[in-house]
Amino acid sequence: MTEELDQLLKNLKLGRMRSVYDEQLRAAEKGDVTYSDFVAGLLRAQWHERQENALEWRIARAKLPERWSLETFPSARQPGVNRKQIRAFAELDFVAKAENLVFIGPTGVGKTGLASGLLLKALQNGHRCQFVKAQDLFDEMYASLADRSTRKLLNRLASLDVLLIDEFGYLNLKPEQSNTFFKLMEERYHRHATIITTNLGYDEWHNFLGNKPMVDALVSRVRHYCHTVTIDGPSLKDLRS
């Protein structure tokens, strides 16, 4: 590589192209490679780097705490999970159809792992996503009421392609928080997919959300376009110990 070419690639911030240039050039000299194929190889390497960087940015923005993937989920140790069903979810049709996924089961059965794996799959396919613990979500909603930023918060969350709400239940909520959550789910209804993990059945949601008529309407919306996955199996945490 000439000094001029090296400097040009630096100035243009084409780092991956610069790093593979010599290797690609040697391969081109050994084989029967056209100029256009040589250039295409360099551009392909740079494009892959940009795709990787974009994915890293989306993952960071989504606040995914762990990079659990569906491929590494210990399905063999969790008979309560239907592998075929999870593989179907991984095709992301539920995102395209704006359908919800609700994972119900006791602590440790793998609800968060499966939900996070699906969120990672959506991120890898270019979707705008976010992971949030239910307690953090409701805390943020309550704080938004004080500084009058609720509308801004709802606009941001309502527009996400996939919103994952983890550990939904056993919360001590104020009516204002429940009302704000109802608004959020109403605005996401049949527009964008929501994934919820919870250890409570639908009939128990009113115990912490209050206002039974409102909760009945909320559950109706959540379940209308929804796949409910009830995991009745052993705790994976107990199996590790």
C-alpha positions in Angstrom: 0.0 0.0 0.0 1.4 3.4 -0.9 1.6 6.2 1.7 -0.9 8.3 -0.3 -3.5 5.4 -0.4 -2.9 4.7 3.3 -3.5 8.3 4.2 -6.6 8.5 2.0 -8.1 5.5 3.7 -7.3 7.0 7.1 -8.9 10.3 6.2 -12.0 8.6 4.8 -12.3 6.5 8.0 -12.2 3.3 6.0 -10.4 1.3 8.8 -11.5 -2.2 7.8 -10.6 -1.6 4.2 -7.2 -0.4 5.2 -6.6 -3.4 7.5 -7.5 -6.0 4.9 -5.9 -4.2 1.9 -2.6 -6.0 1.8 -4.1 -9.4 2.4 -6.7 -8.9 -0.3 -4.0 -7.6 -2.7 -1.8 -10.7 -2.2 -4.8 -12.9 -2.8 -5.7 -11.0 -5.9 -2.1 -11.3 -7.3 -2.1 -15.0 -6.7 -5.5 -15.7 -8.3 -7.3 -14.6 -11.4 -9.1 -11.7 -9.8 -10.5 -8.7 -11.8 -10.1 -5.1 -10.6 -13.8 -4.9 -9.9 -13.8 -8.1 -7.8 -10.8 -6.7 -5.9 -12.6 -3.5 -5.2 -15.8 -5.3 -4.3 -13.9 -7.4 -1.7 -12.6 -4.3 0.0 -16.0 -2.6 0.0 -17.6 -5.8 1.3 -15.2 -5.9 4.2 -15.9 -2.2 5.1 -19.7 -2.8 4.8 -19.5 -5.8 7.2 -17.7 -3.6 9.7 -20.3 -0.9 9.5 -23.1 -3.5 10.0 -21.2 -4.9 13.1 -20.8 -1.4 14.5 -24.5 -0.6 13.8 -25.5 -3.7 15.7 -23.3 -2.9 18.6 -24.9 0.6 18.7 -28.4 -0.9 18.6 -27.6 -3.4 21.4 -26.1 -0.6 23.6 -29.1 1.6 23.0 -31.5 -1.3 23.7 -29.9 -1.6 27.2 -29.8 -5.4 26.9 -28.1 -6.5 30.1 -26.9 -9.9 28.9 -26.3 -11.2 25.4 -28.3 -14.4 25.9 -28.9 -16.0 22.5 -31.5 -18.6 21.6 -28.7 -20.8 20.3 -27.1 -21.0 23.8 -30.4 -21.4 25.7 -30.2 -24.8 27.6 -33.3 -26.2 26.0 -32.3 -29.8 26.9 -32.5 -28.9 30.6 -35.9 -27.1 30.3 -38.6 -29.5 29.2 -41.2 -26.9 29.9 -40.2 -25.0 26.7 -41.5 -25.9 23.3 -38.4 -25.6 21.1 -40.4 -25.6 17.9 -42.5 -22.7 19.1 -39.4 -20.7 20.1 -37.8 -21.4 16.7 -41.0 -20.1 15.1 -40.8 -16.9 17.2 -37.2 -16.5 16.1 -38.5 -16.0 12.5 -39.8 -12.6 13.9 -43.2 -12.9 12.3 -44.6 -11.6 15.6 -42.7 -8.3 15.1 -44.0 -7.9 11.5 -47.5 -8.6 12.7 -47.2 -6.4 15.8 -48.1 -9.4 18.1 -47.2 -9.6 21.8 -45.4 -12.4 23.5 -46.0 -13.1 27.2 -43.8 -15.5 29.1 -45.4 -16.7 32.3 -43.7 -18.9 34.9 -41.9 -19.1 38.2 -38.5 -17.6 38.9 -35.6 -19.2 37.2 -37.3 -21.2 34.4 -35.7 -19.2 31.6 -38.3 -16.5 30.8 -35.8 -13.6 30.7 -33.3 -15.7 28.7 -35.8 -16.6 26.0 -37.2 -13.1 25.8 -33.7 -11.6 25.7 -32.7 -14.0 23.0 -35.6 -13.0 20.8 -34.9 -9.3 21.5 -31.3 -9.9 20.3 -32.6 -11.6 17.2 -34.7 -8.6 16.5 -31.8 -6.3 17.0 -29.7 -8.4 14.6 -32.4 -7.8 12.0 -32.3 -4.1 12.3 -35.3 -3.5 14.6 -35.4 -0.7 17.2 -35.8 -2.4 20.6 -35.4 -1.8 24.3 -35.1 -4.0 27.4 -36.5 -2.6 30.6 -37.1 -4.0 34.1 -40.8 -3.5 35.0 -39.8 -1.7 38.3 -37.5 0.7 36.3 -40.2 1.4 33.8 -42.8 2.3 36.4 -40.2 4.4 38.3 -39.4 6.3 35.1 -43.1 6.8 34.5 -43.6 8.2 38.0 -40.6 10.5 37.6 -42.0 11.8 34.3 -45.2 12.9 36.0 -43.2 15.3 38.2 -41.3 17.0 35.4 -44.2 16.8 32.9 -42.2 14.6 30.5 -44.7 11.8 30.3 -45.7 12.5 26.8 -42.1 12.5 25.6 -41.5 9.2 27.4 -44.6 7.6 25.9 -43.7 8.8 22.4 -40.3 7.1 22.7 -41.5 3.8 24.1 -44.6 3.6 21.9 -42.5 3.9 18.7 -40.1 1.0 19.4 -40.4 -2.0 17.2 -40.0 -4.3 20.2 -40.3 -3.4 23.9 -39.3 -6.1 26.4 -40.7 -5.6 29.9 -39.0 -8.0 32.3 -40.2 -9.1 35.7 -43.7 -7.8 35.5 -45.6 -8.2 38.8 -45.4 -7.9 42.6 -44.9 -4.2 42.3 -46.3 -1.5 44.6 -47.8 1.0 42.2 -49.6 4.3 42.4 -52.7 4.8 40.2 -50.9 7.4 38.1 -48.3 4.7 37.2 -50.9 2.2 36.2 -52.7 4.8 34.1 -49.5 5.7 32.3 -48.8 2.1 31.6 -52.3 1.6 30.2 -51.7 4.5 27.9 -48.4 3.0 26.7 -49.9 -0.4 25.9 -52.9 1.3 24.3 -50.6 3.2 22.0 -48.5 0.1 21.1 -51.7 -2.0 20.6 -51.5 -3.7 17.2 -48.8 -1.2 16.1 -45.7 -2.7 17.7 -44.7 -5.9 19.4 -44.3 -6.1 23.2 -42.6 -8.9 25.1 -43.5 -9.4 28.8 -42.0 -11.8 31.3 -44.0 -12.4 34.5 -44.6 -14.9 37.3 -48.2 -13.9 37.5 -51.2 -15.2 35.5 -53.4 -12.7 33.7 -56.1 -13.0 36.5 -53.5 -11.7 39.0 -52.5 -8.5 37.2 -55.2 -6.4 38.9 -53.6 -7.2 42.3 -50.7 -4.8 41.6 -52.2 -2.7 38.8 -55.4 -2.0 40.6 -58.6 -0.6 39.0 -60.0 -3.9 37.8 -62.1 -2.5 34.8 -58.9 -0.8 33.5 -56.9 -3.9 34.0 -59.5 -6.0 32.2 -59.3 -3.7 29.3 -55.5 -3.8 29.4 -55.4 -7.6 29.5 -57.9 -7.7 26.6 -55.6 -5.6 24.5 -52.4 -7.5 25.5 -54.0 -10.9 24.7 -55.9 -9.9 21.5 -52.8 -10.2 19.3 -50.7 -12.3 21.5 -48.8 -15.6 22.0 -48.8 -16.7 25.7 -46.0 -19.1 26.7 -46.5 -20.7 30.1 -43.3 -22.4 31.2 -44.0 -25.2 33.7 -40.5 -26.7 34.3 -37.6 -26.9 36.7 -35.6 -23.9 37.8 -32.4 -23.6 35.7 -30.7 -21.9 38.6 -31.3 -25.0 40.8 -29.9 -27.2 38.0 -26.7 -25.2 37.9 -26.0 -25.5 41.7 
